[in-house]
């Protein structure tokens, strides 16, 4: 049973690493949102992976929870993109380093 989970857990780990590196390295706000979305997808994949009790069977409750989180993730990303569009219209940049100086 562990042999069937290993590729999925490796995929989850790689997606988390890619999303985390995207958050650390990138300075473009859109790429930061893409990193967050990659991490959301890794969490969904991990939830489905851990809910599989037998090979070939996934708990329908886990599938419904993941579907709800996909909808909520889409809403979060839509709000984030709307904020980025407003920031770009006002400040003419989406570079996080330049926007960071707008704090106190």
C-alpha positions as CSV (number, residue, x, y, z in Angstrom):
1,X,0.0,0.0,0.0
2,X,2.9,2.4,0.7
3,X,4.2,1.7,-2.8
4,X,1.1,3.3,-4.3
5,X,1.4,6.4,-2.2
6,X,5.1,7.1,-2.8
7,X,4.7,8.7,-6.3
8,X,1.8,10.8,-5.1
9,X,3.7,12.0,-1.9
10,X,6.7,12.8,-4.0
11,X,4.5,14.8,-6.3
12,X,3.0,16.6,-3.3
13,X,6.5,17.4,-2.0
14,X,7.7,18.6,-5.3
15,X,4.7,20.9,-5.8
16,X,5.1,22.3,-2.3
17,X,8.8,23.0,-3.0
18,X,8.0,24.6,-6.3
19,X,5.3,26.8,-4.8
20,X,7.5,27.8,-1.9
21,X,10.5,28.6,-4.1
22,X,8.1,30.6,-6.3
23,X,7.1,32.6,-3.2
24,X,10.7,33.2,-2.2
25,X,12.4,33.9,-5.5
26,X,9.8,35.8,-7.6
27,X,9.2,39.5,-7.2
28,X,6.3,39.7,-9.7
29,X,2.9,39.7,-7.9
30,X,1.3,37.5,-10.5
31,X,4.0,34.9,-10.1
32,X,3.5,35.0,-6.4
33,X,-0.2,34.2,-6.9
34,X,0.8,31.3,-9.2
35,X,3.1,30.0,-6.4
36,X,0.2,30.2,-3.9
37,X,-2.0,28.3,-6.4
38,X,0.6,25.6,-6.8
39,X,0.7,25.2,-3.1
40,X,-3.1,25.0,-2.9
41,X,-3.0,22.2,-5.5
42,X,-0.4,20.4,-3.6
43,X,-2.6,20.5,-0.5
44,X,-5.6,19.2,-2.5
45,X,-3.4,16.3,-3.9
46,X,-2.2,15.5,-0.4
47,X,-5.7,15.4,1.0
48,X,-6.9,13.0,-1.8
49,X,-3.8,10.9,-1.4
50,X,-4.3,10.5,2.4
51,X,-8.0,9.8,2.0
52,X,-7.4,6.8,-0.3
53,X,-8.0,3.8,2.0
54,X,-7.7,1.1,-0.7
55,X,-6.0,1.2,-4.1
56,X,-8.5,2.4,-6.6
57,X,-10.9,3.8,-4.0
58,X,-11.1,7.4,-2.8
59,X,-13.4,8.6,-0.1
60,X,-16.3,10.6,-1.6
61,X,-16.2,13.0,1.4
62,X,-12.6,13.8,0.6
63,X,-13.5,14.5,-3.1
64,X,-16.3,16.8,-2.0
65,X,-14.0,18.7,0.3
66,X,-11.4,19.1,-2.4
67,X,-14.0,20.3,-4.8
68,X,-15.1,23.0,-2.3
69,X,-11.5,24.0,-1.8
70,X,-10.9,24.3,-5.5
71,X,-13.8,26.7,-5.7
72,X,-12.5,28.7,-2.8
73,X,-9.0,28.7,-4.2
74,X,-10.4,30.1,-7.5
75,X,-12.2,32.9,-5.5
76,X,-9.0,33.7,-3.6
77,X,-7.0,33.9,-6.8
78,X,-9.7,36.0,-8.5
79,X,-9.7,38.5,-5.6
80,X,-5.9,38.5,-5.7
81,X,-5.8,39.3,-9.5
82,X,-8.4,42.1,-9.0
83,X,-6.1,43.6,-6.3
84,X,-3.1,43.3,-8.6
85,X,-5.0,45.0,-11.4
86,X,-5.9,47.9,-9.1
87,X,-2.4,48.2,-7.9
88,X,-1.0,48.2,-11.4
89,X,-3.5,50.9,-12.5
90,X,-2.6,53.1,-9.5
91,X,1.2,52.6,-9.2
92,X,2.1,51.3,-12.8
93,X,4.1,48.4,-11.4
94,X,3.5,44.9,-9.9
95,X,7.0,44.5,-8.6
96,X,6.7,43.6,-5.0
97,X,10.0,45.2,-4.1
98,X,8.9,48.6,-5.4
99,X,5.5,48.2,-3.7
100,X,7.0,47.2,-0.4
101,X,8.2,50.8,0.2
102,X,4.6,51.9,0.3
103,X,4.3,50.5,3.8
104,X,4.8,52.8,6.7
